[in-house]
């Protein structure tokens, strides 16, 4: 076989030549992966030849590392090619760690916070060429020559295996790749914030490939990649059973899901250690739970942040902000949060106010709070280079900014370079330096003292203007927690570390108040610090539809607190598109309208009275469902399971939902099938296994079926799962009006079901010390009627005095209703009504054990 040598230049750093060897006398080309050392980019060339995908100069397949050693906790290999460790962290989580050095370096992760998720029971068997580790649920096999690793269940069924031919490959420049077998019946999900379809396996096994490299992607579409957030975690599901792989590597990385070669799943990175975690389910929910056990859960958000948020680029001056707030209250459109974009600042400098536009920010914030509004302000990571400007002076004195290779401070153009007066470059805090993080977090004190409620971190990819890459040079230097490195390693984690600095800073400044932080860029584990929105989307129907699989994928990847800009950031939606978007966003955990500079306002009343009525009703639905939404977000904060769920997560054995990304579950009881097509009047809905009830009419449907329903502009197709409990309340204008309102509990009949309901004060961290209330709701139904039992409360918190309203659908009025509250005898109730198939029972909510009996 003859080879020719091709030299190409990297489009990121054109001065760097990349040499690629190509076979020119073979029937089929082979795959080559090369890395540009100067840029950190990985390039692939299509390959089908089975000869040797790593024949490119500098690449070799990891072969024989010699005989293993087992010390009771770690199976280790040491050879001339490097060091390998197989580490069972629990019966279901196995860590694989490799370095080409003779010993491992610092064991450090910005993502993983729990290296001890369980106490595994492990046995080891070492033969001549094969070592086997067995836990209670897994069998890990390591073949020495050539080196190949596989994971099987206790029945010996292989779930994940290195490709027999290619395995793991290393490059002389420090990059690596791993080739995994990808069966035809495998579905692949996750990978964080990615455009395109939910199932990354693609149409007809076509496959997709993705890159992890946080990028400012204004006006992205369904083919844009990479984007703002990098989460190198994916889940594979076959026949209803799932496992996950998390590659904990912050360098630029890639994932090829059967795209270059149908039967292979390849992943790799431009540098750093090969360090991945195999996570067994077998239920897909368990995979997500165990992944977030490693990387952390989202914190419980303040209740007000789950209300409706209104933003644009930008609301100013102060009179306009006040007029906005007054209009919400006058029109009685519920809202909790007003956002201020960069024009509130003095020439775009972080931590400043433009006092001509906002003469008295503290009074404005106080007055808005009296109206029930919280205000969130944007703060970007680019203090201006300006002596006398405190953040620049303090950061310079503390040596807190990112450096050039020669030790000087790196400067780049961001928003202050576009200031109306005295423009200039910016410096960038080194958030990988713990001292710099604490310093930057302390800068929020002025905002907090004057009444700012939350912080919006933007441009934190980090984005830099007027550069070919849109970011800093790759050789800029970072502290990296005391082990200096370059942007090649820190870039993808910069946004996560900024939101960490902000979150911890707010927590330090308001020690018993829940911080609210929104970020555009992040990395795996960033859910511990901030909500995420996928940046600058566009005002079109395609973007509306695209948001569903994108946010579902983020939820599977640990980020439960997510939402997109309602109506699209860039562009101008018509009334129909905005209303449909708002209807869908009722069920996105983060609900915010936003629009770019120069575009028309995107406020609920901006399309005339008819659309205003539709939009008002949608936002009212959000507030009616806030008890259910808050309860579901609390579950997410405890379990890591997303609030917004793809259907397969709840119904893993239903083959008809493996790729469904035009419907979703919110929590475990509410199925939403949003209208996503312009002008649609006849809407198709798929209902999985079980009984389902139309949320609006109570009509019952049997699952595993497709139905057609007529829709109008104000339709929101929603279905309650049989046995589901939907916790609701009357319409309010802002979350501060919740105390004292009735708790409404809608119960969808089933033979037997249960749910827990959680409450606390919605603001403080007192719930961590037991000041919450959790109750168990259980219902049983048969031919004689329904019984609903409510347990006594767990926790010391008690809401304000209120009524409890129980609702359920019945074919006819009941013969009677009785209740037992506390230790009292069962008594007949008169406080109930029946109308149009809905039974409504009202009692005082005494927060005691309660039993309600409905006789058919």
C-alpha positions, 0 to 999 in steps of 0.5 A, a space after each residue: 500500500 502506498 501513501 501520499 503526504 498532504 499538508 493543509 493549514 488549520 483555519 483557526 491558525 493558518 500558520 500551522 501546517 498539519 500533515 496527513 498521510 493518505 492511502 492512494 492505492 487502496 479500494 477504500 479510504 481509512 479514517 484519520 484523526 489528527 490534532 493541530 497542536 497550536 489550536 487544539 483542534 481535532 480533525 477527522 477524515 472519513 474512513 471505512 478501511 479496516 486496515 488501521 485508522 491510526 496510520 497517520 504519523 504520530 498516532 498509535 493504538 494502545 496495545 499491551 500495558 503488561 500484567 495487571 495488579 489488584 490491590 482490592 480497590 484499583 486494577 492497575 497497569 504500568 507499561 511503556 505506553 503509560 498507566 491505566 487504572 480501572 476503579 470501581 466507585 460503586 457497584 454501578 459506576 466504574 472509572 477508567 483513567 489513563 495517562 501516557 506517563 508512568 504515573 498519574 498527575 494530580 487527580 482534579 476535576 471541575 465537574 466531579 464532586 463525589 468520588 465515593 458514590 457507593 461502597 462497591 463489593 468487588 471481586 477480581 480474577 486475573 488470568 494470563 491475558 484477561 482480568 475481570 472485576 465483578 460487582 453486584 451489577 457489573 462485570 468489567 473485562 480488561 483484555 491485555 493484548 491488545 488492550 480492550 475494555 468491556 462492561 457487561 451485566 451480571 448475565 454476561 450481556 455486554 453493554 459497552 465495549 471497546 471496538 475490537 480493532 481500534 480500541 484506544 489511540 494516542 497521538 504524539 501531541 497528547 490527543 487521544 480517542 476511544 472507539 466503542 462498539 455501536 450496535 444498530 439498535 442503540 439510541 444515544 442521548 445527552 451531550 448537553 446543549 446540542 442542536 438537532 434531534 434528541 436521539 444523536 444516533 440520527 435518522 436511519 443510523 446516519 449518525 451525528 458528530 459533535 464538538 465540545 468547545 464553548 462558542 458564542 453562536 448568535 442566531 444559531 440553527 439546527 446545524 450549529 455546533 459547537 455552542 455555548 455549553 460543553 457536557 461530554 456525557 452521553 447515554 446509550 439505551 438498548 431495549 429499554 436499558 441504559 448506561 452512560 459515559 462521562 468523559 471528564 476532560 475540559 479540553 476540546 473534545 469530539 463525539 462521533 455517534 456512528 457518523 464516520 463509521 456506522 458501527 462505531 462511537 468515537 470520542 476523544 480530546 485534544 489533550 489531558 488525561 483519558 478519564 471517563 466514567 461508565 455509569 450503569 442503569 439499567 433504567 435510564 432514570 438511574 443513569 441520570 441520577 448516578 451521573 448527577 450524584 457524581 457531578 452534583 445537583 442543581 440548588 433549589 431555586 427561589 420561588 420568584 425565579 420560577 415565575 414569569 421573567 421579562 427582558 430585552 436588550 435593553 430596558 432603559 431609562 428608568 422611566 421605561 422600566 417603571 412603565 413596564 412594571 406598571 403595565 404588567 400590574 395594570 393589565 393584570 398579567 402575572 410577572 415576577 422578574 424584570 431584567 436589565 441588560 448592558 445598557 444600565 451600565 456606565 459604558 458597559 463596565 461591569 458593576 457600574 450604573 449609568 446614573 443618567 439613565 438610572 439616577 437612583 437605582 436603589 430607590 427604583 429597586 425598592 419601589 419595584 420590589 414593593 410592586 412584587 418585582 425582582 430585578 436581575 442585572 447582567 454582569 459580564 467577565 470583562 472589566 475595562 482597562 481603566 485606572 481608577 475603576 475599582 474592579 480593574 485596580 483591585 484585580 491588577 493589585 491582586 494579580 487576578 487576571 488572565 495572563 499572556 505567555 510572557 506574564 503580562 496581562 491579557 487584554 481583549 476587546 469586548 463590550 467596553 471597546 464598543 462604549 459610546 464614550 472612552 472605549 477601551 479593551 478589557 481584562 478577564 478574571 482568572 476564575 480558575 484561581 480560587 482567590 480570584 473567584 472569591 474576589 470577583 464574588 465580593 464585587 457584587 456587594 454593592 448590587 446586593 446592598 441596593 436590592 438587586 435580586 439575581 445576577 445574569 452572567 453572559 459572554 462567559 465562553 469567554 467571548 472576545 470580539 474581533 478575533 478569528 476564534 471569537 475567544 482568547 488565544 489558546 496560549 493564554 495562561 490560567 492558574 488552574 487551582 495552583 497548577 498553571 495551564 493554558 486556555 486549551 484546558 480551561 476554555 470549556 470550564 471558564 463559564 462554569 467557574 464564573 457562575 461558581 464565583 457569582 453563586 458563591 459570592 452571592 451566598 457569602 453576601 446573603 448567607 441565608 438567601 438562595 442565590 439566583 444566577 443565570 449563565 450562558 456558558 458552562 461545563 459538566 457540573 455547572 448545574 450546581 451554580 446556575 440556570 442556563 439558557 441557550 443564548 441567542 436563538 432566532 424568531 422562527 418556527 424552526 427555532 421554536 421546534 429546536 428548543 424542545 430536543 435541545 432542552 431535553 438533552 440538557 436535562 438528561 445531562 444534569 442541567 434541569 434549570 433551563 429555558 430559552 428566549 421566548 419569541 426568539 432573541 434575534 428577529 421579530 415573531 408574529 403574534 401566532 409564533 410568540 403565543 405558541 412559544 409562550 404556551 410551550 414555555 409555560 413548562 420550561 423551568 426557566 420562563 423568560 421573554 427576551 429580544 435583541 437591540 433594535 427589534 420590536 418589544 416582545 411583551 405579552 400585549 404587543 400583538 393586540 388585545 386578542 393575542 394579549 388575552 391568549 398570552 395572559 392566560 398562558 402566563 396565568 396557567 404558569 402561576 396556577 401550576 407553580 405548586 406542581 412546578 416548584 415541587 418538581 424542581 425540588 425533586 430535581 434538586 434532590 435526585 438530579 432527574 430533570 423537570 423537563 423529561 423526554 418521554 423515553 425517560 418515563 417509558 423506556 420500553 416504549 419503542 415508539 418514543 425513543 426519538 420523540 422530541 415534539 412532546 415531553 413530560 413535565 415531572 412524572 404526571 404531566 404530558 405536554 404536546 405543544 403546537 409547533 407548526 404554523 397555522 396548525 388546526 389538527 394536532 397529532 398526539 402520541 400517548 404512551 402506555 397507561 391511562 391519560 386524561 385531557 387536562 382541560 376536559 377530563 376525557 379519558 384515553 387509553 395509552 399506546 395510541 395516536 390521537 388527533 385533536 382540533 386546536 385553536 390559537 389558545 389551545 395547549 394540549 396537555 394530559 395527566 397521567 392516570 394516578 397523577 397528582 397535579 398541585 395547583 393554586 388560584 391565579 396570582 399576579 406574583 409569587 409573593 401573593 401565594 401565602 394563604 391561597 388554597 392548595 388545589 390537588 387534581 387527582 387523575 384516577 387510577 387503581 393506586 398511586 402516590 406522590 409527595 408534595 414539598 413546601 417551604 418559604 421559597 426564599 431562604 436556606 432554612 429548609 436545609 435545617 428542617 424548615 420545610 413541609 413534605 406530605 405524602 398523597 396516596 389514592 386508591 380507586 375501585 368500583 366503589 369509589 376513591 379514597 385519598 389519604 394525606 400523611 401528616 407532615 414531615 419537617 417544621 415549616 407550616 404555610 399560612 392558613 388556607 383551604 385544601 381543594 381536592 378535585 377528580 374526574 368522575 362519570 357521575 356525581 358521587 353518592 357521598 363524600 366523607 373526611 377524617 382529619 387528624 384523629 377525628 371520626 369519619 364525617 360526611 362533608 357538605 363542602 363539595 360540588 360536581 359539575 361537568 364531570 369534575 368533583 370538587 371537595 373543599 376542606 380546611 388544610 389543617 396540616 394533619 393526617 387527612 383521609 377523604 372517602 368518595 362513594 360512587 
